[in-house]
Amino acid sequence: MALHQAIGSAVRYSAYDEKTDTAVEFPVDQQIAMTEDTVFDLASISKLFTSVLAVQQIERGALELEERVAAYLPEFGGAGKQDMTVRQLLTHTSGFRAWIPLYKEPTREGKLRLLWNEAPASAPGTKYLYSDLNLVSLHLVLEAITGRTLDALLHDEITAPLGMHRTRFNPPASWKPKIAATEDARLPWSGLDRGLVWGEVHDENAYGFGGVAGHAGVFSTAWDLAVLARTLLNGGAYGRARILEPESVELMFTDFNTAFPGDEHGLGFELHQHWYMGAMATPKTAGHTGFTGTSLVLDPSTDSFLVVLGNSVHPARAGGPAAPRAWPPPTTWPAPSPYALPTAAPPGSPAWPPPPRPRSPCPPSPSPRTAPVCAVRCGGTPSPGPTASSSKSRRTGAPPGRRCRSRPCARARSRSRTRRARSPAGRGASGTG
């Protein structure tokens, strides 16, 4: 069954009061409820669109995966970046540090000069480090080899063919009542003193580039992202439109970071990340998150996907204004409360029928393999590996007396006991639950 649901407010707060550490609400008649067609600032999910555009150019032969970036951008090759490759940009193994404040330079030329002079923090290919600079660089490569701006590429190569009419950079002013507000951006917690950001890109560097950047700046809806997800799960096609060949899509679900366990990465997509993929996480599960409170997860093994869009930085970023805008994520990530979760297209569309409903991720007795999944999805505590102290611990992968105590897991165990009590299996019969 498809679930497409809106909860909470798209616009609720007018400001953040740092003196009292409280949010200042708009009058009730000025607040705007979340709807199924609310438009969100996707933040770093924008990187996936840039990555799809790059894979399209690889497919067409205009871009080589193992080619040096400096072959397309000669100015890029200074400060030790001469051997950095396109693949390393797409998999965050270039050696770039997480980000630099490009927005402090008032001109585009000044921003590019900072990038040309930026030296890698580690030798390219020797370390995984998530960096906005990778997709900023790829953005420049795409514009150089195509002669078109990134926003034009997004429209012509992805959103127009797929009918994603609510997805674009720099939404027009007429969209503002349908856009979820983000942060009360003021110094010192934000890099720029802008007040309530609403209808404009939240990311400071993307804002400095005029709202169009490879790492952030795309606005979209839950349904449009569902179309993109279904397109990729379909091997690059949606209805009569095809934006990628199946072999190209497979590159986005293939781990290129086998040398960096725990940081699995396809071209553009993160792979197998339990911290936000939860029970959907498999070695082939691909996805990405965004700083504003957004995430996208695709699982080819079950032909399913999950879109969660929220404005969790409204009116101030997670952890309060003192929290830095940096990677890696905190150990406890705040779940966005306003969200929309489209999981399948309506009857008659190319994405119908929906995938089969997945089984509960929380078994009655979590094994060493499923216990971490149970913890992520249900909030329980993962148990360590099995011990030899008792037969029970060998069955469940937990020491005696330890089990996931979250309510979903407890309900799952209760249902299992009921099924076993009613099952004729004990009398020699067989069957399925």
C-alpha positions as CSV (number, residue, x, y, z in Angstrom):
1,M,0.0,0.0,0.0
2,A,1.3,3.5,-0.9
3,L,1.7,5.9,2.0
4,H,1.9,9.6,1.1
5,Q,1.3,11.7,4.2
6,A,1.9,15.2,5.4
7,I,2.3,16.1,9.1
8,G,3.0,19.3,11.0
9,S,3.7,22.8,9.7
10,A,5.6,24.0,6.7
11,V,5.9,27.4,8.2
12,R,5.4,27.9,11.9
13,Y,8.2,30.1,13.3
14,S,9.2,33.6,12.4
15,A,12.5,33.7,14.3
16,Y,14.7,32.1,16.9
17,D,15.3,33.9,20.2
18,E,18.9,33.0,21.3
19,K,18.5,34.8,24.6
20,T,15.7,32.6,25.8
21,D,16.6,29.6,23.6
22,T,13.0,29.5,22.2
23,A,11.3,29.7,18.9
24,V,9.1,32.7,18.1
25,E,5.9,31.6,16.4
26,F,4.0,33.4,13.6
27,P,0.4,34.3,14.5
28,V,-1.7,31.2,14.0
29,D,-3.4,32.7,10.9
30,Q,0.0,33.2,9.3
31,Q,1.2,29.6,9.9
32,I,1.1,27.2,7.0
33,A,0.3,23.5,7.4
34,M,2.4,20.9,5.6
35,T,0.6,19.3,2.6
36,E,1.4,16.5,0.3
37,D,2.7,18.9,-2.4
38,T,4.8,21.1,0.0
39,V,8.1,22.0,-1.7
40,F,11.3,21.4,0.3
41,D,14.9,22.6,0.1
42,L,16.6,19.2,-0.5
43,A,20.0,20.4,0.7
44,S,22.6,17.6,0.0
45,I,20.1,15.4,-1.8
46,S,20.9,17.9,-4.6
47,K,24.1,15.9,-5.0
48,L,22.2,13.0,-6.4
49,F,20.9,15.1,-9.3
50,T,24.4,16.3,-10.0
51,S,25.6,12.7,-9.9
52,V,22.8,11.5,-12.3
53,L,23.8,14.3,-14.7
54,A,27.5,13.2,-14.5
55,V,26.6,9.5,-15.1
56,Q,24.6,10.6,-18.2
57,Q,27.7,12.3,-19.5
58,I,29.8,9.2,-18.8
59,E,27.2,7.1,-20.7
60,R,27.5,9.4,-23.6
61,G,31.3,9.4,-23.7
62,A,31.7,13.1,-22.8
63,L,33.1,12.3,-19.3
64,E,35.5,9.6,-18.3
65,L,35.2,8.1,-14.8
66,E,38.9,7.6,-14.3
67,E,40.0,10.8,-16.0
68,R,41.7,13.5,-14.0
69,V,39.5,16.5,-13.2
70,A,42.2,18.8,-14.4
71,A,41.8,17.4,-17.9
72,Y,38.4,19.2,-18.0
73,L,39.3,22.1,-15.7
74,P,43.0,23.0,-16.2
75,E,42.9,25.6,-13.4
76,F,41.8,22.8,-11.0
77,G,45.1,21.0,-11.1
78,G,47.1,23.2,-8.7
79,A,47.8,22.8,-5.0
80,G,48.3,19.0,-5.3
81,K,45.0,18.2,-7.1
82,Q,46.5,17.3,-10.4
83,D,45.8,13.6,-10.0
84,M,42.3,13.9,-8.5
85,T,39.8,11.9,-10.7
86,V,36.1,12.2,-11.5
87,R,35.4,8.9,-9.7
88,Q,37.0,10.3,-6.5
89,L,34.7,13.3,-6.7
90,L,31.6,11.0,-7.0
91,T,32.7,8.7,-4.1
92,H,34.2,11.3,-1.7
93,T,37.7,9.9,-1.9
94,S,39.3,13.0,-3.4
95,G,40.9,14.1,-0.2
96,F,39.0,17.4,0.0
97,R,38.1,18.6,3.5
98,A,34.4,18.7,4.3
99,W,33.8,22.3,3.1
100,I,35.2,25.8,3.0
101,P,33.3,29.1,3.3
102,L,33.2,30.0,-0.4
103,Y,30.4,32.4,0.3
104,K,32.8,34.8,1.9
105,E,34.2,35.7,-1.5
106,P,31.7,38.2,-3.1
107,T,32.4,37.3,-6.7
108,R,32.2,34.0,-8.6
109,E,35.8,34.4,-9.7
110,G,36.9,34.8,-6.0
111,K,35.0,31.6,-5.1
112,L,36.6,29.7,-7.9
113,R,40.1,31.0,-6.9
114,L,39.5,29.6,-3.4
115,L,38.7,26.2,-4.9
116,W,41.7,26.3,-7.3
117,N,44.0,27.1,-4.4
118,E,42.5,24.5,-2.1
119,A,44.9,21.6,-1.3
120,P,43.6,18.1,-0.5
121,A,43.7,17.2,3.2
122,S,44.8,13.7,2.3
123,A,46.3,12.2,-0.8
124,P,43.5,11.5,-3.4
125,G,42.2,8.0,-3.2
126,T,43.7,7.2,0.3
127,K,40.8,8.2,2.5
128,Y,37.0,8.7,2.6
129,L,35.9,12.1,3.6
130,Y,32.5,13.5,2.7
131,S,32.9,16.9,1.1
132,D,30.7,19.4,-0.5
133,L,33.7,20.5,-2.6
134,N,33.5,17.3,-4.6
135,L,30.1,18.1,-6.0
136,V,30.9,21.8,-6.4
137,S,33.9,20.7,-8.6
138,L,31.7,18.2,-10.5
139,H,29.2,21.0,-11.2
140,L,32.0,23.0,-12.8
141,V,33.1,20.0,-14.9
142,L,29.6,19.4,-16.2
143,E,29.2,23.0,-17.2
144,A,32.6,23.0,-18.9
145,I,31.9,19.8,-21.0
146,T,28.3,20.6,-22.0
147,G,28.4,24.4,-22.4
148,R,25.2,24.6,-20.4
149,T,24.5,25.8,-16.8
150,L,23.7,23.3,-14.1
151,D,20.1,24.4,-13.8
152,A,19.5,24.1,-17.5
153,L,21.0,20.5,-17.4
154,L,18.7,19.6,-14.5
155,H,15.6,20.7,-16.4
156,D,16.5,19.4,-19.8
157,E,18.0,16.0,-18.8
158,I,16.0,15.0,-15.7
159,T,13.0,17.0,-14.6
160,A,11.4,17.8,-18.0
161,P,11.6,14.2,-19.4
162,L,10.3,12.7,-16.1
163,G,7.6,15.3,-15.6
164,M,9.0,16.5,-12.3
165,H,7.5,19.9,-12.6
166,R,8.0,20.9,-9.0
167,T,11.7,20.2,-9.0
168,R,14.2,23.0,-9.8
169,F,16.8,25.4,-8.5
170,N,15.7,28.9,-7.4
171,P,11.9,28.4,-7.2
172,P,9.9,31.5,-8.3
173,A,8.3,33.8,-5.8
174,S,4.9,32.4,-6.7
175,W,5.9,29.1,-5.1
176,K,6.7,30.6,-1.7
177,P,3.4,29.8,0.0
178,K,4.0,26.1,-0.9
179,I,7.6,26.0,0.3
180,A,8.7,24.8,3.8
181,A,10.7,27.4,5.6
182,T,14.1,26.5,7.0
183,E,16.3,28.4,9.4
184,D,16.4,31.8,11.0
185,A,19.9,32.3,9.6
186,R,21.9,34.8,11.7
187,L,25.4,35.2,13.0
188,P,27.0,33.5,14.7
189,W,25.4,30.1,14.1
190,S,24.9,30.7,10.4
191,G,27.6,31.9,8.1
192,L,25.3,34.7,6.8
193,D,22.9,37.1,8.5
194,R,19.8,36.5,6.4
195,G,16.9,36.1,8.9
196,L,14.2,33.5,8.2
197,V,15.2,31.6,5.0
198,W,12.0,30.8,3.2
199,G,11.8,30.2,-0.6
200,E,15.6,30.5,-1.0
201,V,18.4,27.9,-0.6
202,H,19.5,27.4,3.0
203,D,23.1,26.4,2.3
204,E,25.4,29.4,2.4
205,N,27.8,28.3,-0.4
206,A,24.9,27.5,-2.7
207,Y,23.4,30.8,-1.9
208,G,26.7,32.4,-2.7
209,F,26.6,30.8,-6.1
210,G,23.2,32.4,-6.8
211,G,21.2,29.3,-5.7
212,V,22.6,26.9,-8.3
213,A,25.3,24.6,-7.1
214,G,26.3,20.9,-7.4
215,H,26.1,20.2,-3.7
216,A,22.9,21.9,-2.7
217,G,20.1,24.1,-4.0
218,V,17.5,21.8,-5.6
219,F,13.9,22.2,-4.3
220,S,11.4,19.4,-4.8
221,T,8.4,17.6,-3.5
222,A,7.9,14.1,-2.0
223,W,6.1,12.9,-5.1
224,D,8.7,14.2,-7.5
225,L,11.4,12.4,-5.6
226,A,9.2,9.3,-5.7
227,V,9.3,9.6,-9.5
228,L,13.1,9.8,-9.5
229,A,13.3,6.8,-7.1
230,R,11.0,4.8,-9.3
231,T,13.0,5.8,-12.4
232,L,16.2,4.5,-10.9
233,L,14.7,1.3,-9.6
234,N,13.2,0.8,-13.1
235,G,16.7,0.9,-14.5
236,G,16.6,4.5,-15.7
237,A,13.1,4.6,-17.2
238,Y,9.8,6.0,-16.2
239,G,6.8,5.6,-18.5
240,R,8.0,6.5,-22.0
241,A,11.0,8.5,-20.7
242,R,14.5,7.1,-20.2
243,I,17.2,9.1,-18.6
244,L,19.8,6.4,-18.1
245,E,20.6,2.9,-19.4
246,P,20.4,0.1,-16.8
247,E,24.1,-0.4,-16.9
248,S,24.6,3.2,-15.9
249,V,22.1,3.0,-13.1
250,E,24.0,-0.1,-11.8
251,L,27.1,2.1,-11.3
252,M,25.1,4.1,-8.7
253,F,24.3,0.9,-6.8
254,T,27.9,-0.5,-7.0
255,D,30.3,0.0,-4.2
256,F,33.5,1.7,-5.4
257,N,34.8,2.2,-1.8
258,T,35.6,-1.4,-0.9
259,A,38.9,-0.1,0.5
260,F,36.9,1.9,3.1
261,P,34.6,-0.4,5.0
262,G,31.6,1.4,6.5
263,D,31.8,4.2,3.9
264,E,30.4,2.2,1.0
265,H,29.6,4.4,-2.0
266,G,28.3,4.1,-5.5
267,L,28.5,7.0,-8.0
268,G,26.9,9.8,-6.0
269,F,24.8,7.5,-3.7
270,E,25.8,6.3,-0.3
271,L,25.3,2.5,0.2
272,H,24.4,0.3,3.2
273,Q,24.1,3.1,5.8
274,H,22.1,1.8,8.8
275,W,22.1,5.1,10.6
276,Y,19.4,6.4,8.3
277,M,18.4,3.5,6.1
278,G,17.4,1.4,9.1
279,A,15.7,-1.9,8.2
280,M,16.0,-1.1,4.5
281,A,19.8,-1.2,4.7
282,T,21.4,-3.9,2.5
283,P,24.8,-3.8,0.6
284,K,22.8,-2.6,-2.4
285,T,20.6,-0.1,-0.7
286,A,21.4,3.4,-1.9
287,G,20.4,6.8,-0.5
288,H,21.4,10.2,0.7
289,T,20.4,12.7,3.4
290,G,20.2,16.5,3.5
291,F,21.0,18.9,6.3
292,T,17.6,20.6,6.2
293,G,16.0,17.3,7.3
294,T,15.6,15.3,4.1
295,S,16.4,11.7,3.1
296,L,16.0,9.3,0.2
297,V,16.5,5.6,0.3
298,L,16.2,3.1,-2.5
299,D,16.4,-0.7,-2.0
300,P,16.7,-2.6,-5.3
301,S,16.4,-6.0,-3.5
302,T,12.8,-5.3,-2.6
303,D,12.1,-2.8,-5.4
304,S,11.1,-0.3,-2.7
305,F,12.0,3.2,-1.7
306,L,11.5,5.7,1.1
307,V,11.3,9.5,0.9
308,V,11.3,11.5,4.1
309,L,11.2,15.3,3.7
310,G,11.2,17.6,6.7
311,N,12.3,21.1,7.8
312,S,14.1,20.1,11.0
313,V,16.3,23.2,10.8
314,H,13.2,25.4,11.3
315,P,13.7,27.7,13.1
316,A,17.2,26.6,14.1
317,R,19.6,23.8,13.2
318,A,19.5,20.5,15.2
319,G,21.2,20.8,18.5
320,G,20.6,24.5,18.7
321,P,22.4,27.4,17.1
322,A,25.7,26.3,18.6
323,A,25.6,23.1,16.5
324,P,28.1,23.3,13.6
325,R,27.1,22.6,10.0
326,A,29.5,19.8,9.5
327,W,30.0,16.1,8.9
328,P,30.0,13.4,10.3
329,P,26.4,13.3,11.6
330,P,25.8,13.3,15.3
331,T,25.4,10.0,17.1
332,T,21.7,10.7,17.6
333,W,20.0,12.3,14.6
334,P,16.8,14.1,15.1
335,A,13.9,12.7,13.2
336,P,12.1,15.2,11.1
337,S,8.5,15.6,12.4
338,P,6.9,17.0,9.3
339,Y,7.3,14.4,6.6
340,A,5.9,12.8,3.5
341,L,6.4,9.1,2.7
342,P,5.5,8.1,-0.9
343,T,6.3,4.4,-1.4
344,A,4.6,3.6,-4.6
345,A,2.9,5.3,-7.6
346,P,-0.9,5.2,-8.0
347,P,-2.7,2.4,-10.0
348,G,-2.2,2.8,-13.8
349,S,1.2,4.5,-13.5
350,P,4.5,2.9,-14.7
351,A,5.4,2.3,-11.0
352,W,2.3,0.1,-10.3
353,P,1.9,-2.5,-8.8
354,P,3.7,-1.5,-5.6
355,P,6.3,-3.8,-4.2
356,P,5.3,-6.5,-1.7
357,R,5.0,-5.3,1.9
358,P,8.2,-6.0,3.7
359,R,8.3,-8.2,6.8
360,S,8.8,-6.7,10.2
361,P,12.5,-5.8,10.8
362,C,12.2,-6.8,14.5
363,P,12.1,-10.6,14.9
364,P,11.1,-12.2,18.1
365,S,14.7,-13.2,18.9
366,P,17.1,-10.8,17.1
367,S,20.2,-12.6,15.7
368,P,23.6,-11.0,15.5
369,R,22.8,-10.0,11.9
370,T,19.4,-8.4,12.6
371,A,19.9,-7.0,16.1
372,P,21.5,-3.7,14.8
373,V,18.7,-3.3,12.4
374,C,16.2,-3.8,15.2
375,A,17.9,-1.2,17.2
376,V,17.9,1.4,14.4
377,R,14.3,0.9,13.4
378,C,12.8,0.3,16.9
379,G,15.1,2.1,19.2
380,G,16.4,-0.9,21.0
381,T,19.9,-1.6,22.0
382,P,22.0,-3.8,19.7
383,S,23.3,-6.8,21.5
384,P,26.9,-8.0,21.2
385,G,27.8,-11.2,19.5
386,P,26.8,-14.6,20.8
387,T,28.4,-16.1,23.8
388,A,28.8,-19.7,25.0
389,S,27.2,-19.1,28.4
390,S,23.8,-20.4,27.5
391,S,21.8,-22.0,24.7
392,K,19.5,-19.0,24.8
393,S,22.4,-16.6,24.1
394,R,23.6,-18.8,21.2
395,R,20.1,-18.6,19.7
396,T,19.5,-14.8,20.1
397,G,23.0,-13.4,19.8
398,A,22.6,-11.7,23.2
399,P,23.9,-12.4,26.7
400,P,21.4,-14.0,29.1
401,G,18.8,-11.5,30.0
402,R,19.6,-9.0,27.2
403,R,17.1,-8.3,24.4
404,C,15.7,-5.4,22.5
405,R,13.1,-3.9,24.9
406,S,11.5,-1.4,22.5
407,R,7.7,-1.5,22.2
408,P,7.7,-2.7,18.5
409,C,10.1,-5.6,19.4
410,A,8.0,-6.5,22.5
411,R,4.8,-6.6,20.3
412,A,6.6,-8.7,17.7
413,R,7.6,-11.2,20.4
414,S,4.1,-11.3,21.8
415,R,2.7,-12.0,18.3
416,S,5.2,-14.7,17.7
417,R,4.3,-16.5,21.0
418,T,0.6,-16.3,20.0
419,R,1.4,-17.8,16.6
420,R,3.4,-20.6,18.1
421,A,0.7,-21.4,20.6
422,R,-1.9,-21.7,17.8
423,S,0.4,-23.5,15.3
424,P,0.0,-27.2,14.8
425,A,3.8,-27.4,14.2
426,G,4.3,-29.1,17.5
427,R,2.1,-32.0,16.4
428,G,4.3,-32.7,13.4
429,A,2.6,-30.4,10.9
430,S,4.4,-27.7,8.9
431,G,3.3,-24.3,7.6
432,T,4.3,-20.6,7.3
433,G,3.5,-17.8,9.7
